[in-house]
Amino acid sequence: MPAGYQDLYLEKGATFTSQLTLTDNNGLPYNLNNFNVFSYARTSYISANVALQFTANVVNANSGVLQLSANAATTANVVPNAVNKLVYDVILQDTTGSGNITRVLEGQIFVSPSVSLPY
């Protein structure tokens, strides 16, 4: 199954939380039982440096709901590319013994800089 696509919006220096519902090719909820979730953002797909590591948690495994989050101190340190964007993906790792890795979601993160916070 190819990874889904969804853009995210992040306000630099503010707490970020986004709940996402993963569905399969038939529109049914992705079963997230027995998976670890990982999500990283970079300034480009070929960048070696991680710009942001999300805290990724399964909220409702049977309904395919997960949450990506980052605290305000973490988002304050985000350095996007020249057009204030990052790219990200969400990876699932099977915990039942196979260890299979599946890339289930990707997209761009539009970063809104702050004019009020001191940095």
PDB file as gemmi writes it, atoms N, CA and C in Angstrom:
CRYST1    1.000    1.000    1.000  90.00  90.00  90.00 P 1                      
ATOM      1  N   MET A   1       0.845  -1.167   0.000  1.00  0.00           N  
ATOM      2  CA  MET A   1       0.000   0.000   0.000  1.00  0.00           C  
ATOM      3  C   MET A   1       0.896   1.238   0.000  1.00  0.00           C  
ATOM      4  N   PRO A   2       0.708   2.164  -0.938  1.00  0.00           N  
ATOM      5  CA  PRO A   2       1.507   3.394  -0.929  1.00  0.00           C  
ATOM      6  C   PRO A   2       1.135   4.271   0.258  1.00  0.00           C  
ATOM      7  N   ALA A   3       2.094   5.055   0.710  1.00  0.00           N  
ATOM      8  CA  ALA A   3       1.859   5.961   1.839  1.00  0.00           C  
ATOM      9  C   ALA A   3       0.812   6.997   1.465  1.00  0.00           C  
ATOM     10  N   GLY A   4      -0.042   7.342   2.432  1.00  0.00           N  
ATOM     11  CA  GLY A   4      -0.998   8.419   2.248  1.00  0.00           C  
ATOM     12  C   GLY A   4      -0.282   9.760   2.290  1.00  0.00           C  
ATOM     13  N   TYR A   5      -0.985  10.815   1.985  1.00  0.00           N  
ATOM     14  CA  TYR A   5      -0.384  12.152   1.951  1.00  0.00           C  
ATOM     15  C   TYR A   5      -1.265  13.118   2.723  1.00  0.00           C  
ATOM     16  N   GLN A   6      -0.651  13.882   3.638  1.00  0.00           N  
ATOM     17  CA  GLN A   6      -1.367  14.917   4.365  1.00  0.00           C  
ATOM     18  C   GLN A   6      -0.387  16.001   4.788  1.00  0.00           C  
ATOM     19  N   ASP A   7      -0.716  17.247   4.478  1.00  0.00           N  
ATOM     20  CA  ASP A   7       0.093  18.375   4.916  1.00  0.00           C  
ATOM     21  C   ASP A   7      -0.257  18.752   6.344  1.00  0.00           C  
ATOM     22  N   LEU A   8       0.734  19.268   7.072  1.00  0.00           N  
ATOM     23  CA  LEU A   8       0.557  19.716   8.441  1.00  0.00           C  
ATOM     24  C   LEU A   8       0.992  21.176   8.555  1.00  0.00           C  
ATOM     25  N   TYR A   9       0.507  21.852   9.587  1.00  0.00           N  
ATOM     26  CA  TYR A   9       0.865  23.246   9.839  1.00  0.00           C  
ATOM     27  C   TYR A   9       1.402  23.358  11.254  1.00  0.00           C  
ATOM     28  N   LEU A  10       2.574  23.970  11.399  1.00  0.00           N  
ATOM     29  CA  LEU A  10       3.249  24.075  12.685  1.00  0.00           C  
ATOM     30  C   LEU A  10       3.565  25.532  12.965  1.00  0.00           C  
ATOM     31  N   GLU A  11       3.195  25.986  14.134  1.00  0.00           N  
ATOM     32  CA  GLU A  11       3.536  27.348  14.557  1.00  0.00           C  
ATOM     33  C   GLU A  11       4.800  27.261  15.402  1.00  0.00           C  
ATOM     34  N   LYS A  12       5.860  27.879  14.930  1.00  0.00           N  
ATOM     35  CA  LYS A  12       7.144  27.819  15.613  1.00  0.00           C  
ATOM     36  C   LYS A  12       7.023  28.414  17.012  1.00  0.00           C  
ATOM     37  N   GLY A  13       7.520  27.685  18.009  1.00  0.00           N  
ATOM     38  CA  GLY A  13       7.481  28.138  19.389  1.00  0.00           C  
ATOM     39  C   GLY A  13       6.191  27.836  20.124  1.00  0.00           C  
ATOM     40  N   ALA A  14       5.268  27.129  19.475  1.00  0.00           N  
ATOM     41  CA  ALA A  14       3.996  26.752  20.109  1.00  0.00           C  
ATOM     42  C   ALA A  14       3.910  25.233  20.190  1.00  0.00           C  
ATOM     43  N   THR A  15       3.132  24.765  21.134  1.00  0.00           N  
ATOM     44  CA  THR A  15       2.905  23.323  21.259  1.00  0.00           C  
ATOM     45  C   THR A  15       2.180  22.825  20.011  1.00  0.00           C  
ATOM     46  N   PHE A  16       2.667  21.713  19.451  1.00  0.00           N  
ATOM     47  CA  PHE A  16       2.072  21.125  18.253  1.00  0.00           C  
ATOM     48  C   PHE A  16       1.430  19.787  18.617  1.00  0.00           C  
ATOM     49  N   THR A  17       0.175  19.614  18.212  1.00  0.00           N  
ATOM     50  CA  THR A  17      -0.514  18.336  18.361  1.00  0.00           C  
ATOM     51  C   THR A  17      -1.414  18.140  17.158  1.00  0.00           C  
ATOM     52  N   SER A  18      -1.330  16.952  16.568  1.00  0.00           N  
ATOM     53  CA  SER A  18      -2.197  16.639  15.440  1.00  0.00           C  
ATOM     54  C   SER A  18      -2.618  15.184  15.522  1.00  0.00           C  
ATOM     55  N   GLN A  19      -3.925  14.939  15.546  1.00  0.00           N  
ATOM     56  CA  GLN A  19      -4.431  13.572  15.495  1.00  0.00           C  
ATOM     57  C   GLN A  19      -4.715  13.232  14.040  1.00  0.00           C  
ATOM     58  N   LEU A  20      -4.247  12.077  13.633  1.00  0.00           N  
ATOM     59  CA  LEU A  20      -4.392  11.632  12.254  1.00  0.00           C  
ATOM     60  C   LEU A  20      -5.065  10.271  12.239  1.00  0.00           C  
ATOM     61  N   THR A  21      -5.956  10.059  11.296  1.00  0.00           N  
ATOM     62  CA  THR A  21      -6.595   8.763  11.132  1.00  0.00           C  
ATOM     63  C   THR A  21      -6.064   8.130   9.861  1.00  0.00           C  
ATOM     64  N   LEU A  22      -5.443   6.969  10.023  1.00  0.00           N  
ATOM     65  CA  LEU A  22      -4.886   6.247   8.888  1.00  0.00           C  
ATOM     66  C   LEU A  22      -5.922   5.284   8.336  1.00  0.00           C  
ATOM     67  N   THR A  23      -6.072   5.270   7.014  1.00  0.00           N  
ATOM     68  CA  THR A  23      -6.987   4.341   6.363  1.00  0.00           C  
ATOM     69  C   THR A  23      -6.248   3.582   5.271  1.00  0.00           C  
ATOM     70  N   ASP A  24      -6.758   2.393   4.950  1.00  0.00           N  
ATOM     71  CA  ASP A  24      -6.146   1.591   3.891  1.00  0.00           C  
ATOM     72  C   ASP A  24      -6.712   2.019   2.536  1.00  0.00           C  
ATOM     73  N   ASN A  25      -6.357   1.281   1.491  1.00  0.00           N  
ATOM     74  CA  ASN A  25      -6.793   1.630   0.131  1.00  0.00           C  
ATOM     75  C   ASN A  25      -8.308   1.568  -0.044  1.00  0.00           C  
ATOM     76  N   ASN A  26      -8.999   0.839   0.848  1.00  0.00           N  
ATOM     77  CA  ASN A  26     -10.460   0.726   0.769  1.00  0.00           C  
ATOM     78  C   ASN A  26     -11.170   1.730   1.664  1.00  0.00           C  
ATOM     79  N   GLY A  27     -10.401   2.629   2.307  1.00  0.00           N  
ATOM     80  CA  GLY A  27     -10.988   3.622   3.185  1.00  0.00           C  
ATOM     81  C   GLY A  27     -11.304   3.108   4.576  1.00  0.00           C  
ATOM     82  N   LEU A  28     -10.863   1.895   4.890  1.00  0.00           N  
ATOM     83  CA  LEU A  28     -11.098   1.319   6.214  1.00  0.00           C  
ATOM     84  C   LEU A  28      -9.984   1.723   7.160  1.00  0.00           C  
ATOM     85  N   PRO A  29     -10.281   1.854   8.451  1.00  0.00           N  
ATOM     86  CA  PRO A  29      -9.246   2.245   9.415  1.00  0.00           C  
ATOM     87  C   PRO A  29      -8.091   1.247   9.427  1.00  0.00           C  
ATOM     88  N   TYR A  30      -6.892   1.779   9.469  1.00  0.00           N  
ATOM     89  CA  TYR A  30      -5.670   0.969   9.540  1.00  0.00           C  
ATOM     90  C   TYR A  30      -5.563   0.421  10.960  1.00  0.00           C  
ATOM     91  N   ASN A  31      -5.379  -0.889  11.096  1.00  0.00           N  
ATOM     92  CA  ASN A  31      -5.260  -1.505  12.417  1.00  0.00           C  
ATOM     93  C   ASN A  31      -3.853  -1.247  12.955  1.00  0.00           C  
ATOM     94  N   LEU A  32      -3.761  -0.466  14.024  1.00  0.00           N  
ATOM     95  CA  LEU A  32      -2.465  -0.095  14.589  1.00  0.00           C  
ATOM     96  C   LEU A  32      -2.054  -0.950  15.785  1.00  0.00           C  
ATOM     97  N   ASN A  33      -2.786  -2.040  16.035  1.00  0.00           N  
ATOM     98  CA  ASN A  33      -2.389  -2.958  17.100  1.00  0.00           C  
ATOM     99  C   ASN A  33      -1.046  -3.578  16.751  1.00  0.00           C  
ATOM    100  N   ASN A  34      -0.179  -3.703  17.734  1.00  0.00           N  
ATOM    101  CA  ASN A  34       1.135  -4.337  17.581  1.00  0.00           C  
ATOM    102  C   ASN A  34       2.097  -3.562  16.683  1.00  0.00           C  
ATOM    103  N   PHE A  35       1.994  -2.232  16.724  1.00  0.00           N  
ATOM    104  CA  PHE A  35       2.929  -1.401  15.964  1.00  0.00           C  
ATOM    105  C   PHE A  35       3.525  -0.317  16.854  1.00  0.00           C  
ATOM    106  N   ASN A  36       4.789  -0.021  16.652  1.00  0.00           N  
ATOM    107  CA  ASN A  36       5.414   1.186  17.173  1.00  0.00           C  
ATOM    108  C   ASN A  36       5.324   2.229  16.075  1.00  0.00           C  
ATOM    109  N   VAL A  37       5.162   3.493  16.462  1.00  0.00           N  
ATOM    110  CA  VAL A  37       5.015   4.582  15.491  1.00  0.00           C  
ATOM    111  C   VAL A  37       6.185   5.537  15.636  1.00  0.00           C  
ATOM    112  N   PHE A  38       6.748   5.958  14.501  1.00  0.00           N  
ATOM    113  CA  PHE A  38       7.856   6.909  14.469  1.00  0.00           C  
ATOM    114  C   PHE A  38       7.542   7.979  13.433  1.00  0.00           C  
ATOM    115  N   SER A  39       7.972   9.207  13.705  1.00  0.00           N  
ATOM    116  CA  SER A  39       7.770  10.267  12.727  1.00  0.00           C  
ATOM    117  C   SER A  39       8.868  11.310  12.861  1.00  0.00           C  
ATOM    118  N   TYR A  40       9.468  11.647  11.729  1.00  0.00           N  
ATOM    119  CA  TYR A  40      10.552  12.622  11.663  1.00  0.00           C  
ATOM    120  C   TYR A  40      10.263  13.616  10.558  1.00  0.00           C  
ATOM    121  N   ALA A  41      10.848  14.816  10.705  1.00  0.00           N  
ATOM    122  CA  ALA A  41      10.759  15.839   9.665  1.00  0.00           C  
ATOM    123  C   ALA A  41      12.168  16.294   9.312  1.00  0.00           C  
ATOM    124  N   ARG A  42      12.358  16.627   8.055  1.00  0.00           N  
ATOM    125  CA  ARG A  42      13.640  17.117   7.544  1.00  0.00           C  
ATOM    126  C   ARG A  42      13.370  18.295   6.610  1.00  0.00           C  
ATOM    127  N   THR A  43      14.414  19.038   6.289  1.00  0.00           N  
ATOM    128  CA  THR A  43      14.234  20.184   5.391  1.00  0.00           C  
ATOM    129  C   THR A  43      14.020  19.744   3.947  1.00  0.00           C  
ATOM    130  N   SER A  44      14.449  18.541   3.606  1.00  0.00           N  
ATOM    131  CA  SER A  44      14.207  17.982   2.275  1.00  0.00           C  
ATOM    132  C   SER A  44      14.276  16.467   2.379  1.00  0.00           C  
ATOM    133  N   TYR A  45      13.804  15.791   1.367  1.00  0.00           N  
ATOM    134  CA  TYR A  45      13.823  14.332   1.369  1.00  0.00           C  
ATOM    135  C   TYR A  45      15.243  13.774   1.377  1.00  0.00           C  
ATOM    136  N   ILE A  46      16.212  14.541   0.907  1.00  0.00           N  
ATOM    137  CA  ILE A  46      17.586  14.041   0.842  1.00  0.00           C  
ATOM    138  C   ILE A  46      18.466  14.563   1.969  1.00  0.00           C  
ATOM    139  N   SER A  47      17.899  15.367   2.867  1.00  0.00           N  
ATOM    140  CA  SER A  47      18.673  15.901   3.981  1.00  0.00           C  
ATOM    141  C   SER A  47      19.046  14.788   4.957  1.00  0.00           C  
ATOM    142  N   ALA A  48      20.295  14.796   5.415  1.00  0.00           N  
ATOM    143  CA  ALA A  48      20.747  13.811   6.393  1.00  0.00           C  
ATOM    144  C   ALA A  48      20.353  14.202   7.814  1.00  0.00           C  
ATOM    145  N   ASN A  49      20.019  15.465   8.043  1.00  0.00           N  
ATOM    146  CA  ASN A  49      19.743  15.963   9.387  1.00  0.00           C  
ATOM    147  C   ASN A  49      18.251  15.998   9.695  1.00  0.00           C  
ATOM    148  N   VAL A  50      17.900  15.495  10.873  1.00  0.00           N  
ATOM    149  CA  VAL A  50      16.516  15.550  11.335  1.00  0.00           C  
ATOM    150  C   VAL A  50      16.247  16.950  11.885  1.00  0.00           C  
ATOM    151  N   ALA A  51      15.222  17.618  11.358  1.00  0.00           N  
ATOM    152  CA  ALA A  51      14.845  18.953  11.832  1.00  0.00           C  
ATOM    153  C   ALA A  51      13.886  18.868  13.015  1.00  0.00           C  
ATOM    154  N   LEU A  52      13.127  17.772  13.095  1.00  0.00           N  
ATOM    155  CA  LEU A  52      12.130  17.610  14.149  1.00  0.00           C  
ATOM    156  C   LEU A  52      11.787  16.144  14.292  1.00  0.00           C  
ATOM    157  N   GLN A  53      11.811  15.654  15.528  1.00  0.00           N  
ATOM    158  CA  GLN A  53      11.317  14.318  15.812  1.00  0.00           C  
ATOM    159  C   GLN A  53      10.038  14.469  16.619  1.00  0.00           C  
ATOM    160  N   PHE A  54       8.951  13.978  16.069  1.00  0.00           N  
ATOM    161  CA  PHE A  54       7.672  14.036  16.763  1.00  0.00           C  
ATOM    162  C   PHE A  54       7.597  12.964  17.834  1.00  0.00           C  
ATOM    163  N   THR A  55       6.836  13.233  18.882  1.00  0.00           N  
ATOM    164  CA  THR A  55       6.381  12.184  19.778  1.00  0.00           C  
ATOM    165  C   THR A  55       5.169  11.587  19.082  1.00  0.00           C  
ATOM    166  N   ALA A  56       5.221  10.290  18.802  1.00  0.00           N  
ATOM    167  CA  ALA A  56       4.143   9.638  18.059  1.00  0.00           C  
ATOM    168  C   ALA A  56       3.516   8.557  18.924  1.00  0.00           C  
ATOM    169  N   ASN A  57       2.207   8.646  19.110  1.00  0.00           N  
ATOM    170  CA  ASN A  57       1.487   7.691  19.948  1.00  0.00           C  
ATOM    171  C   ASN A  57       0.230   7.210  19.252  1.00  0.00           C  
ATOM    172  N   VAL A  58      -0.100   5.942  19.477  1.00  0.00           N  
ATOM    173  CA  VAL A  58      -1.365   5.403  19.001  1.00  0.00           C  
ATOM    174  C   VAL A  58      -2.440   5.827  19.993  1.00  0.00           C  
ATOM    175  N   VAL A  59      -3.487   6.476  19.497  1.00  0.00           N  
ATOM    176  CA  VAL A  59      -4.599   6.936  20.330  1.00  0.00           C  
ATOM    177  C   VAL A  59      -5.706   5.886  20.369  1.00  0.00           C  
ATOM    178  N   ASN A  60      -6.046   5.336  19.209  1.00  0.00           N  
ATOM    179  CA  ASN A  60      -7.064   4.290  19.107  1.00  0.00           C  
ATOM    180  C   ASN A  60      -6.605   3.316  18.030  1.00  0.00           C  
ATOM    181  N   ALA A  61      -6.034   2.197  18.461  1.00  0.00           N  
ATOM    182  CA  ALA A  61      -5.431   1.240  17.527  1.00  0.00           C  
ATOM    183  C   ALA A  61      -6.443   0.662  16.549  1.00  0.00           C  
ATOM    184  N   ASN A  62      -7.633   0.322  17.008  1.00  0.00           N  
ATOM    185  CA  ASN A  62      -8.629  -0.304  16.129  1.00  0.00           C  
ATOM    186  C   ASN A  62      -9.205   0.672  15.107  1.00  0.00           C  
ATOM    187  N   SER A  63      -9.179   1.961  15.417  1.00  0.00           N  
ATOM    188  CA  SER A  63      -9.719   2.970  14.502  1.00  0.00           C  
ATOM    189  C   SER A  63      -8.643   3.655  13.670  1.00  0.00           C  
ATOM    190  N   GLY A  64      -7.377   3.264  13.844  1.00  0.00           N  
ATOM    191  CA  GLY A  64      -6.298   3.825  13.048  1.00  0.00           C  
ATOM    192  C   GLY A  64      -5.908   5.239  13.423  1.00  0.00           C  
ATOM    193  N   VAL A  65      -6.185   5.641  14.670  1.00  0.00           N  
ATOM    194  CA  VAL A  65      -5.921   7.021  15.086  1.00  0.00           C  
ATOM    195  C   VAL A  65      -4.587   7.106  15.827  1.00  0.00           C  
ATOM    196  N   LEU A  66      -3.742   8.011  15.363  1.00  0.00           N  
ATOM    197  CA  LEU A  66      -2.481   8.267  16.044  1.00  0.00           C  
ATOM    198  C   LEU A  66      -2.333   9.761  16.261  1.00  0.00           C  
ATOM    199  N   GLN A  67      -1.407  10.105  17.144  1.00  0.00           N  
ATOM    200  CA  GLN A  67      -1.176  11.524  17.446  1.00  0.00           C  
ATOM    201  C   GLN A  67       0.304  11.830  17.310  1.00  0.00           C  
ATOM    202  N   LEU A  68       0.597  12.924  16.605  1.00  0.00           N  
ATOM    203  CA  LEU A  68       1.942  13.470  16.531  1.00  0.00           C  
ATOM    204  C   LEU A  68       1.972  14.720  17.381  1.00  0.00           C  
ATOM    205  N   SER A  69       3.025  14.875  18.180  1.00  0.00           N  
ATOM    206  CA  SER A  69       3.110  16.065  19.007  1.00  0.00           C  
ATOM    207  C   SER A  69       4.560  16.487  19.189  1.00  0.00           C  
ATOM    208  N   ALA A  70       4.720  17.750  19.574  1.00  0.00           N  
ATOM    209  CA  ALA A  70       6.029  18.324  19.918  1.00  0.00           C  
ATOM    210  C   ALA A  70       5.757  19.495  20.846  1.00  0.00           C  
ATOM    211  N   ASN A  71       6.562  19.617  21.897  1.00  0.00           N  
ATOM    212  CA  ASN A  71       6.339  20.711  22.845  1.00  0.00           C  
ATOM    213  C   ASN A  71       6.864  22.032  22.265  1.00  0.00           C  
ATOM    214  N   ALA A  72       6.527  23.135  22.937  1.00  0.00           N  
ATOM    215  CA  ALA A  72       6.875  24.462  22.448  1.00  0.00           C  
ATOM    216  C   ALA A  72       8.382  24.671  22.347  1.00  0.00           C  
ATOM    217  N   ALA A  73       9.139  24.136  23.317  1.00  0.00           N  
ATOM    218  CA  ALA A  73      10.597  24.284  23.272  1.00  0.00           C  
ATOM    219  C   ALA A  73      11.183  23.580  22.053  1.00  0.00           C  
ATOM    220  N   THR A  74      10.601  22.445  21.697  1.00  0.00           N  
ATOM    221  CA  THR A  74      11.067  21.703  20.520  1.00  0.00           C  
ATOM    222  C   THR A  74      10.746  22.454  19.235  1.00  0.00           C  
ATOM    223  N   THR A  75       9.509  22.955  19.111  1.00  0.00           N  
ATOM    224  CA  THR A  75       9.148  23.656  17.874  1.00  0.00           C  
ATOM    225  C   THR A  75       9.881  24.987  17.745  1.00  0.00           C  
ATOM    226  N   ALA A  76      10.279  25.580  18.881  1.00  0.00           N  
ATOM    227  CA  ALA A  76      11.037  26.833  18.832  1.00  0.00           C  
ATOM    228  C   ALA A  76      12.383  26.645  18.155  1.00  0.00           C  
ATOM    229  N   ASN A  77      12.923  25.436  18.213  1.00  0.00           N  
ATOM    230  CA  ASN A  77      14.234  25.143  17.627  1.00  0.00           C  
ATOM    231  C   ASN A  77      14.167  24.624  16.197  1.00  0.00           C  
ATOM    232  N   VAL A  78      12.975  24.532  15.636  1.00  0.00           N  
ATOM    233  CA  VAL A  78      12.826  24.046  14.268  1.00  0.00           C  
ATOM    234  C   VAL A  78      13.386  25.080  13.294  1.00  0.00           C  
ATOM    235  N   VAL A  79      14.230  24.617  12.404  1.00  0.00           N  
ATOM    236  CA  VAL A  79      14.787  25.475  11.353  1.00  0.00           C  
ATOM    237  C   VAL A  79      14.315  24.910  10.018  1.00  0.00           C  
ATOM    238  N   PRO A  80      13.298  25.530   9.411  1.00  0.00           N  
ATOM    239  CA  PRO A  80      12.788  25.034   8.138  1.00  0.00           C  
ATOM    240  C   PRO A  80      13.708  25.439   6.986  1.00  0.00           C  
ATOM    241  N   ASN A  81      13.351  25.004   5.787  1.00  0.00           N  
ATOM    242  CA  ASN A  81      14.127  25.422   4.612  1.00  0.00           C  
ATOM    243  C   ASN A  81      13.787  26.866   4.259  1.00  0.00           C  
ATOM    244  N   ALA A  82      14.312  27.355   3.161  1.00  0.00           N  
ATOM    245  CA  ALA A  82      14.188  28.769   2.784  1.00  0.00           C  
ATOM    246  C   ALA A  82      12.747  29.219   2.550  1.00  0.00           C  
ATOM    247  N   VAL A  83      11.852  28.280   2.267  1.00  0.00           N  
ATOM    248  CA  VAL A  83      10.449  28.647   2.025  1.00  0.00           C  
ATOM    249  C   VAL A  83       9.557  28.206   3.192  1.00  0.00           C  
ATOM    250  N   ASN A  84      10.150  28.082   4.391  1.00  0.00           N  
ATOM    251  CA  ASN A  84       9.430  27.737   5.625  1.00  0.00           C  
ATOM    252  C   ASN A  84       8.651  26.431   5.529  1.00  0.00           C  
ATOM    253  N   LYS A  85       9.283  25.418   4.965  1.00  0.00           N  
ATOM    254  CA  LYS A  85       8.651  24.106   4.864  1.00  0.00           C  
ATOM    255  C   LYS A  85       9.599  23.021   5.356  1.00  0.00           C  
ATOM    256  N   LEU A  86       9.011  21.930   5.785  1.00  0.00           N  
ATOM    257  CA  LEU A  86       9.708  20.689   6.086  1.00  0.00           C  
ATOM    258  C   LEU A  86       8.951  19.571   5.381  1.00  0.00           C  
ATOM    259  N   VAL A  87       9.560  18.419   5.254  1.00  0.00           N  
ATOM    260  CA  VAL A  87       8.870  17.217   4.803  1.00  0.00           C  
ATOM    261  C   VAL A  87       8.905  16.214   5.951  1.00  0.00           C  
ATOM    262  N   TYR A  88       7.904  15.367   6.037  1.00  0.00           N  
ATOM    263  CA  TYR A  88       7.838  14.400   7.128  1.00  0.00           C  
ATOM    264  C   TYR A  88       7.258  13.091   6.617  1.00  0.00           C  
ATOM    265  N   ASP A  89       7.416  12.052   7.415  1.00  0.00           N  
ATOM    266  CA  ASP A  89       6.685  10.821   7.173  1.00  0.00           C  
ATOM    267  C   ASP A  89       6.393  10.137   8.496  1.00  0.00           C  
ATOM    268  N   VAL A  90       5.498   9.157   8.434  1.00  0.00           N  
ATOM    269  CA  VAL A  90       5.127   8.352   9.592  1.00  0.00           C  
ATOM    270  C   VAL A  90       5.435   6.909   9.251  1.00  0.00           C  
ATOM    271  N   ILE A  91       6.175   6.268  10.145  1.00  0.00           N  
ATOM    272  CA  ILE A  91       6.632   4.892   9.949  1.00  0.00           C  
ATOM    273  C   ILE A  91       6.012   4.008  11.017  1.00  0.00           C  
ATOM    274  N   LEU A  92       5.544   2.821  10.629  1.00  0.00           N  
ATOM    275  CA  LEU A  92       5.085   1.814  11.574  1.00  0.00           C  
ATOM    276  C   LEU A  92       6.076   0.659  11.594  1.00  0.00           C  
ATOM    277  N   GLN A  93       6.387   0.176  12.794  1.00  0.00           N  
ATOM    278  CA  GLN A  93       7.239  -1.000  12.947  1.00  0.00           C  
ATOM    279  C   GLN A  93       6.442  -2.081  13.650  1.00  0.00           C  
ATOM    280  N   ASP A  94       6.324  -3.231  12.989  1.00  0.00           N  
ATOM    281  CA  ASP A  94       5.591  -4.366  13.534  1.00  0.00           C  
ATOM    282  C   ASP A  94       6.312  -4.894  14.771  1.00  0.00           C  
ATOM    283  N   THR A  95       5.593  -5.088  15.857  1.00  0.00           N  
ATOM    284  CA  THR A  95       6.198  -5.573  17.105  1.00  0.00           C  
ATOM    285  C   THR A  95       5.902  -7.048  17.359  1.00  0.00           C  
ATOM    286  N   THR A  96       5.317  -7.751  16.389  1.00  0.00           N  
ATOM    287  CA  THR A  96       4.951  -9.154  16.596  1.00  0.00           C  
ATOM    288  C   THR A  96       6.065 -10.122  16.262  1.00  0.00           C  
ATOM    289  N   GLY A  97       7.244  -9.639  15.979  1.00  0.00           N  
ATOM    290  CA  GLY A  97       8.363 -10.529  15.694  1.00  0.00           C  
ATOM    291  C   GLY A  97       8.966 -10.329  14.318  1.00  0.00           C  
ATOM    292  N   SER A  98       8.146  -9.933  13.336  1.00  0.00           N  
ATOM    293  CA  SER A  98       8.684  -9.745  11.990  1.00  0.00           C  
ATOM    294  C   SER A  98       9.538  -8.494  11.910  1.00  0.00           C  
ATOM    295  N   GLY A  99       9.169  -7.457  12.681  1.00  0.00           N  
ATOM    296  CA  GLY A  99       9.902  -6.198  12.648  1.00  0.00           C  
ATOM    297  C   GLY A  99       9.715  -5.417  11.365  1.00  0.00           C  
ATOM    298  N   ASN A 100       8.738  -5.832  10.542  1.00  0.00           N  
ATOM    299  CA  ASN A 100       8.510  -5.141   9.270  1.00  0.00           C  
ATOM    300  C   ASN A 100       8.270  -3.655   9.490  1.00  0.00           C  
ATOM    301  N   ILE A 101       8.788  -2.856   8.569  1.00  0.00           N  
ATOM    302  CA  ILE A 101       8.648  -1.402   8.579  1.00  0.00           C  
ATOM    303  C   ILE A 101       7.730  -1.006   7.428  1.00  0.00           C  
ATOM    304  N   THR A 102       6.735  -0.159   7.745  1.00  0.00           N  
ATOM    305  CA  THR A 102       5.808   0.322   6.731  1.00  0.00           C  
ATOM    306  C   THR A 102       5.724   1.838   6.826  1.00  0.00           C  
ATOM    307  N   ARG A 103       5.915   2.505   5.713  1.00  0.00           N  
ATOM    308  CA  ARG A 103       5.756   3.958   5.637  1.00  0.00           C  
ATOM    309  C   ARG A 103       4.303   4.213   5.270  1.00  0.00           C  
ATOM    310  N   VAL A 104       3.529   4.823   6.190  1.00  0.00           N  
ATOM    311  CA  VAL A 104       2.090   4.930   5.991  1.00  0.00           C  
ATOM    312  C   VAL A 104       1.600   6.330   5.643  1.00  0.00           C  
ATOM    313  N   LEU A 105       2.415   7.360   5.922  1.00  0.00           N  
ATOM    314  CA  LEU A 105       1.969   8.723   5.670  1.00  0.00           C  
ATOM    315  C   LEU A 105       3.168   9.612   5.391  1.00  0.00           C  
ATOM    316  N   GLU A 106       2.971  10.591   4.527  1.00  0.00           N  
ATOM    317  CA  GLU A 106       3.997  11.580   4.222  1.00  0.00           C  
ATOM    318  C   GLU A 106       3.324  12.895   3.906  1.00  0.00           C  
ATOM    319  N   GLY A 107       4.132  13.952   3.876  1.00  0.00           N  
ATOM    320  CA  GLY A 107       3.593  15.245   3.499  1.00  0.00           C  
ATOM    321  C   GLY A 107       4.572  16.360   3.795  1.00  0.00           C  
ATOM    322  N   GLN A 108       4.095  17.576   3.641  1.00  0.00           N  
ATOM    323  CA  GLN A 108       4.876  18.759   3.950  1.00  0.00           C  
ATOM    324  C   GLN A 108       4.371  19.367   5.254  1.00  0.00           C  
ATOM    325  N   ILE A 109       5.261  20.039   5.946  1.00  0.00           N  
ATOM    326  CA  ILE A 109       4.894  20.801   7.127  1.00  0.00           C  
ATOM    327  C   ILE A 109       5.159  22.260   6.805  1.00  0.00           C  
ATOM    328  N   PHE A 110       4.129  23.071   6.868  1.00  0.00           N  
ATOM    329  CA  PHE A 110       4.272  24.501   6.648  1.00  0.00           C  
ATOM    330  C   PHE A 110       4.543  25.134   8.007  1.00  0.00           C  
ATOM    331  N   VAL A 111       5.693  25.793   8.134  1.00  0.00           N  
ATOM    332  CA  VAL A 111       6.132  26.347   9.407  1.00  0.00           C  
ATOM    333  C   VAL A 111       5.838  27.851   9.434  1.00  0.00           C  
ATOM    334  N   SER A 112       5.069  28.254  10.442  1.00  0.00           N  
ATOM    335  CA  SER A 112       4.742  29.663  10.617  1.00  0.00           C  
ATOM    336  C   SER A 112       5.646  30.235  11.703  1.00  0.00           C  
ATOM    337  N   PRO A 113       6.540  31.168  11.355  1.00  0.00           N  
ATOM    338  CA  PRO A 113       7.414  31.753  12.361  1.00  0.00           C  
ATOM    339  C   PRO A 113       6.641  32.679  13.298  1.00  0.00           C  
ATOM    340  N   SER A 114       7.191  32.895  14.474  1.00  0.00           N  
ATOM    341  CA  SER A 114       6.541  33.762  15.462  1.00  0.00           C  
ATOM    342  C   SER A 114       7.223  35.119  15.476  1.00  0.00           C  
ATOM    343  N   VAL A 115       6.437  36.176  15.622  1.00  0.00           N  
ATOM    344  CA  VAL A 115       7.007  37.508  15.790  1.00  0.00           C  
ATOM    345  C   VAL A 115       6.955  37.948  17.238  1.00  0.00           C  
ATOM    346  N   SER A 116       6.206  37.222  18.078  1.00  0.00           N  
ATOM    347  CA  SER A 116       6.025  37.622  19.480  1.00  0.00           C  
ATOM    348  C   SER A 116       6.928  36.905  20.451  1.00  0.00           C  
ATOM    349  N   LEU A 117       7.393  35.734  20.095  1.00  0.00           N  
ATOM    350  CA  LEU A 117       8.241  34.975  21.012  1.00  0.00           C  
ATOM    351  C   LEU A 117       9.705  35.392  20.849  1.00  0.00           C  
ATOM    352  N   PRO A 118      10.458  35.399  21.925  1.00  0.00           N  
ATOM    353  CA  PRO A 118      11.829  35.948  21.899  1.00  0.00           C  
ATOM    354  C   PRO A 118      12.889  35.008  21.334  1.00  0.00           C  
ATOM    355  N   TYR A 119      12.904  34.791  20.036  1.00  0.00           N  
ATOM    356  CA  TYR A 119      13.971  34.042  19.375  1.00  0.00           C  
ATOM    357  C   TYR A 119      13.932  34.291  17.897  1.00  0.00           C  
TER     358      TYR A 119                                                      
END                                                                             
